[in-house]
Amino acid sequence: MKKLLIIITMFSLLITGCAVGDTADVDTNIHMIVTKDFGNQGIYNEEVKLDYEEESVLELTMKNLEVETAYGGGFVNAINGIKSEFTGLTKKKKTDWFYYVNGILSEIGSGDYYVKDGDNIIWDYHDWSIRTYMTSIIGAYPKLFINGHGDQIFPVEIYYTKDYEEEVKKLEEFINKESVNVEVKSELLNENNRENISNDNVHTILIGNYQYINEIKYIENLYDGGTTNGFFYDIKGDKIDIKNFRGDTVKSYDKGAAISSSLKNYGSSDTLWIITGNDNKMISKAINIMHQHPEKIKGMFSAIVTEKGVENLPRK
């Protein structure tokens, strides 16, 4: 089903028409980021403004960047001269532009998605030739919990192991403060509530040592999918292997923690966020980034946190 989502996103980006609404009376705050190679190369990172109460992602992008379209004007073929290597070419390479609103890969064309104040738009140019599905990314955090995606805004539940209670309380306070209209709660992970992690219509944040959380069948099945499910790290005891988008190991760390996100269901925007690793200190550091320095993961697809800092995943 996730493969179908990518195909739909690639080939159904047709505009239904440019909407012209009333001029916006209040200041808006739309953050637009443009990157290449799954967030590894930055191209554009600016606050942009709405001229009208209703503007699409495509309209905003065309207003602020150099955009070339195809398929009747609705498919973004190039941004700032970086062109699709698939559309209209004899020798095709599956490399194109994809857009995310508040961290979720949209299922509709950019001309049909109308943004609202506070949204975060990320365009990324990347290879889609293999079964690598990044349908939910962390680089717009915490906007998904505040603005949702489309019309879907869900409550947030945090499940954690006992080593991280202090950090989790601060994380809960931060998300509550940022998303005042969204219910946020945290709960110590135990045998009775671990199945709640897969619940629909809620964003779940799971925090714990990899060895423990991987005993949960739902989590084990996700990790078995590896890069297919958007996980670009492999934790094996005292080593964390870091992968590129093809699933090849490109680097290893003795200690570290990962921050990742994946969709729970096709056609919805409820997500599972996982903060895990093989070292308690690094896991605590990752949680602290989430409530103290969320700007450190801005624009990233997922992240590895080590003593050296924070790196985007997948690696090049």
Stockholm file with secondary structure:
# STOCKHOLM 1.0

chainA/1-316         MKKLLIIITMFSLLITGCAVGDTADVDTNIHMIVTKDFGNQGIYNEEVKLDYEEESVLELTMKNLEVETAYGGGFVNAINGIKSEFTGLTKKKKTDWFYYVNGILSEIGSGDYYVKDGDNIIWDYHDWSIRTYMTSIIGAYPKLFINGHGDQIFPVEIYYTKDYEEEVKKLEEFINKESVNVEVKSELLNENNRENISNDNVHTILIGNYQYINEIKYIENLYDGGTTNGFFYDIKGDKIDIKNFRGDTVKSYDKGAAISSSLKNYGSSDTLWIITGNDNKMISKAINIMHQHPEKIKGMFSAIVTEKGVENLPRK
#=GR chainA/1-316 SS CHHHHHHHHHHCCCCCCCCCCCBCCSCCCEEEEEEETTTTEEEEEEEECCSBSSCBHHHHHHHHSCEEEEGGGTEEEEETTEECSSTTCSSCCCEEEEEEETTEECSSCTTTCBCCTTCEEEEEEEECSSSCCCCBCSTTTTHHHHHCBTTBCCCEEEEECGGGHHHHHHHHHHHHHHCTTSCEEEEECCTTTGGGGGCSSSEEEEESCHHHHTTSHHHHHHHHTGGGGTCCEEEETTEEEEEBTTSCEEEEESSCEEEEEEESSTTSCCEEEEEEESCHHHHHHHHHHHHHCGGGGTTCSEEEEETTEEEEESBC
#=GC SS_cons         CHHHHHHHHHHCCCCCCCCCCCBCCSCCCEEEEEEETTTTEEEEEEEECCSBSSCBHHHHHHHHSCEEEEGGGTEEEEETTEECSSTTCSSCCCEEEEEEETTEECSSCTTTCBCCTTCEEEEEEEECSSSCCCCBCSTTTTHHHHHCBTTBCCCEEEEECGGGHHHHHHHHHHHHHHCTTSCEEEEECCTTTGGGGGCSSSEEEEESCHHHHTTSHHHHHHHHTGGGGTCCEEEETTEEEEEBTTSCEEEEESSCEEEEEEESSTTSCCEEEEEEESCHHHHHHHHHHHHHCGGGGTTCSEEEEETTEEEEESBC
//
